[in-house]
């Protein structure tokens, strides 16, 4: 087929309302879209034809975006999996030595714990894993008197206090009898909780001035050490 005949066939197909991809498939040749655009210039499409082509282009764009999102998600998962494989077993280094446990505990308390009272440790968080980690480190580092624990649930007005306290009691291993009266955020009254998995904040008090002071000194030694120097 001559070039002029090929061009005419492409124009005829375009006049019927076909997309450039459909034209290439019908002709059976891989013709650059820029070439087809030049060949088909000046052809007026009907309103329905133009609408059909626009819808097809929109659907193609949506599929391309979905594929891009999926590809990026897979790359991200592979990236984090590689990091996880690289550092697999690092958690064992923490629990293998009491000094490492104390370092982890002191830094965690430095970041999330309260420094308002020297007679007790006060640690609060909404993440059950953070709470569990804190308690695991504390119980491994010291001989803990479980009777010295107290818990306070801080939640929103529309949440079920009984269910949340049971959840945190199971998470912490602290019996419900050791829970203070729950504190409701007054700013949440009349407002709906959007996050269905939000369990409120669990605040844990442990009455020991000695442990509190030790963790403060350990954190001070670390923050004043060579790693923190400019």
C-alpha positions as CSV (number, residue, x, y, z in Angstrom):
1,X,0.0,0.0,0.0
2,X,1.4,3.4,-1.0
3,X,1.9,6.1,1.5
4,X,-0.9,8.2,0.1
5,X,-3.3,5.2,0.2
6,X,-2.3,4.5,3.7
7,X,-2.9,8.1,4.7
8,X,-6.3,8.1,3.0
9,X,-7.3,4.9,4.8
10,X,-6.3,6.5,8.1
11,X,-8.3,9.6,7.4
12,X,-11.4,7.5,6.5
13,X,-11.1,5.5,9.7
14,X,-10.7,8.7,11.7
15,X,-13.8,10.2,10.0
16,X,-15.7,7.2,11.3
17,X,-14.8,8.2,14.9
18,X,-12.0,5.7,15.6
19,X,-9.2,6.5,18.0
20,X,-5.6,6.5,16.8
21,X,-4.9,3.2,18.6
22,X,-8.0,1.7,16.9
23,X,-6.8,3.0,13.5
24,X,-3.3,1.4,14.0
25,X,-4.9,-1.9,15.0
26,X,-7.3,-1.8,12.0
27,X,-4.5,-1.0,9.5
28,X,-2.2,-3.5,11.2
29,X,0.8,-1.1,11.3
30,X,2.6,0.7,14.1
31,X,2.2,4.3,13.0
32,X,3.4,7.1,15.3
33,X,0.5,9.0,16.8
34,X,2.2,12.2,15.7
35,X,2.0,11.0,12.1
36,X,-1.6,10.0,12.4
37,X,-2.4,13.4,14.0
38,X,-0.8,15.1,11.0
39,X,-2.6,12.9,8.5
40,X,-6.0,13.4,10.2
41,X,-5.8,17.1,10.7
42,X,-8.8,19.0,9.5
43,X,-11.2,16.1,10.0
44,X,-14.3,17.2,11.9
45,X,-15.8,14.7,14.3
46,X,-19.4,14.6,15.3
47,X,-20.3,15.4,18.9
48,X,-20.9,11.7,19.7
49,X,-17.6,10.7,18.0
50,X,-15.7,13.3,19.9
51,X,-17.4,12.3,23.2
52,X,-16.6,8.6,22.6
53,X,-12.9,9.3,21.9
54,X,-12.7,11.5,25.0
55,X,-14.2,8.8,27.2
56,X,-11.8,6.2,25.8
57,X,-8.9,8.5,26.5
58,X,-10.2,9.2,30.0
59,X,-10.5,5.4,30.7
60,X,-7.0,4.8,29.4
61,X,-5.6,7.5,31.6
62,X,-7.4,6.1,34.7
63,X,-6.0,2.6,33.9
64,X,-2.5,4.1,33.5
65,X,-2.8,5.9,36.8
66,X,-4.0,2.7,38.6
67,X,-1.1,0.7,37.1
68,X,1.3,3.5,38.2
69,X,-0.1,3.4,41.8
70,X,0.1,-0.4,41.9
71,X,3.7,-0.3,40.6
72,X,4.8,2.3,43.1
73,X,3.1,0.4,45.9
74,X,4.9,-2.7,45.0
75,X,8.3,-0.9,44.8
76,X,7.6,0.6,48.2
77,X,6.8,-2.8,49.7
78,X,9.9,-4.2,48.2
79,X,12.0,-1.3,49.5
80,X,10.8,-1.8,53.1
81,X,11.1,-5.6,52.8
82,X,14.7,-5.1,51.9
83,X,15.3,-2.9,55.0
84,X,13.5,-5.4,57.2
85,X,15.7,-8.3,55.8
86,X,18.8,-6.1,56.4
87,X,18.1,-5.6,60.1
88,X,16.3,-8.9,60.9
89,X,17.4,-9.9,64.4
90,X,18.3,-6.4,65.6
91,X,15.6,-6.7,68.3
92,X,17.6,-9.6,69.9
93,X,20.5,-7.3,70.5
94,X,18.3,-5.2,72.7
95,X,17.1,-7.9,75.0
96,X,20.4,-9.8,75.2
97,X,22.0,-7.3,77.6
98,X,20.4,-5.3,80.4
99,X,22.3,-2.2,79.5
100,X,20.8,-2.3,76.0
101,X,17.3,-2.7,77.6
102,X,18.0,0.3,79.9
103,X,19.1,2.4,76.9
104,X,16.0,1.6,74.9
105,X,13.8,2.2,77.9
106,X,15.4,5.5,78.9
107,X,15.2,6.9,75.4
108,X,11.6,5.7,74.9
109,X,10.7,7.4,78.2
110,X,12.6,10.5,77.3
111,X,10.5,10.8,74.1
112,X,7.1,9.8,75.4
113,X,7.2,9.8,79.2
114,X,6.1,12.6,81.6
115,X,8.7,14.5,83.6
116,X,6.3,16.2,85.9
117,X,6.7,14.1,89.0
118,X,9.8,12.5,90.5
119,X,7.7,10.0,92.6
120,X,6.5,8.0,89.6
121,X,6.8,7.2,86.0
122,X,4.0,8.3,83.8
123,X,3.8,7.0,80.2
124,X,1.0,7.5,77.8
125,X,0.3,6.5,74.2
126,X,-2.5,5.6,71.8
127,X,-0.5,2.8,70.1
128,X,-0.9,-0.6,71.8
129,X,2.5,-1.7,70.4
130,X,4.3,1.3,72.0
131,X,2.6,0.7,75.3
132,X,3.5,-3.1,75.1
133,X,7.1,-2.3,74.3
134,X,7.4,0.2,77.2
135,X,6.0,-2.3,79.7
136,X,8.2,-5.2,78.3
137,X,11.3,-3.1,78.6
138,X,10.4,-1.9,82.1
139,X,9.5,-5.4,83.3
140,X,12.8,-6.8,81.9
141,X,15.0,-4.1,83.3
142,X,13.6,-4.0,86.8
143,X,12.0,-6.3,89.4
144,X,8.6,-4.8,89.1
145,X,5.9,-4.7,91.8
146,X,2.8,-5.2,89.8
147,X,0.7,-3.6,92.6
148,X,2.3,-0.3,91.9
149,X,0.8,0.1,88.5
150,X,-2.1,2.3,87.8
151,X,-3.9,3.0,84.5
152,X,-6.0,5.9,83.2
153,X,-8.0,5.7,80.0
154,X,-8.2,9.0,78.1
155,X,-10.9,8.8,75.4
156,X,-13.5,10.6,73.4
157,X,-17.1,11.2,74.6
158,X,-18.8,8.8,72.2
159,X,-16.5,5.8,72.9
160,X,-17.4,2.8,75.0
161,X,-15.3,3.2,78.2
162,X,-15.9,-0.4,79.5
163,X,-14.8,-2.0,76.2
164,X,-11.7,0.3,76.0
165,X,-10.6,-0.4,79.5
166,X,-10.9,-4.2,78.9
167,X,-8.8,-3.8,75.8
168,X,-6.1,-1.9,77.6
169,X,-6.2,-4.2,80.6
170,X,-5.5,-7.2,78.3
171,X,-2.8,-5.2,76.4
172,X,-0.9,-4.2,79.6
173,X,-1.6,-7.1,81.8
174,X,-2.8,-4.7,84.5
175,X,-6.1,-5.7,86.1
176,X,-9.1,-3.4,85.8
177,X,-9.1,-2.8,89.5
178,X,-6.0,-0.8,89.0
179,X,-7.7,1.6,86.5
180,X,-8.5,5.1,87.6
181,X,-11.7,6.7,86.4
182,X,-11.6,7.4,82.7
183,X,-11.0,10.9,81.5
184,X,-13.2,12.1,78.6
185,X,-11.9,14.9,76.3
186,X,-14.4,17.7,76.7
187,X,-13.6,18.9,73.2
188,X,-15.0,15.7,71.8
189,X,-18.5,16.1,73.3
190,X,-21.1,16.1,70.5
191,X,-18.5,15.1,67.9
192,X,-18.3,11.8,66.2
193,X,-15.0,9.7,66.4
194,X,-13.9,9.3,62.8
195,X,-11.2,6.7,63.4
196,X,-13.0,3.5,64.2
197,X,-9.7,1.8,65.3
198,X,-8.9,4.6,67.8
199,X,-8.7,3.1,71.3
200,X,-8.0,6.3,73.2
201,X,-4.8,7.0,75.1
202,X,-3.6,4.6,77.8
203,X,-1.7,6.4,80.6
204,X,0.3,4.2,82.8
205,X,1.6,5.3,86.2
206,X,4.2,3.3,88.1
207,X,5.1,4.5,91.5
208,X,8.9,4.4,91.9
209,X,11.1,7.4,92.4
210,X,14.2,5.3,92.2
211,X,13.4,3.9,88.7
212,X,12.3,7.4,87.5
213,X,15.6,8.9,88.7
214,X,17.7,6.2,87.1
215,X,16.0,6.6,83.7
216,X,16.4,10.3,83.9
217,X,20.2,10.0,84.6
218,X,20.7,7.4,81.9
219,X,18.9,9.6,79.4
220,X,21.0,12.6,80.5
221,X,24.3,10.6,80.1
222,X,23.2,9.6,76.5
223,X,22.1,13.0,75.5
224,X,25.3,14.6,76.9
225,X,27.5,12.0,75.3
226,X,29.6,12.1,72.2
227,X,26.8,11.2,69.9
228,X,24.8,14.3,70.8
229,X,27.8,16.6,70.6
230,X,28.2,19.0,67.6
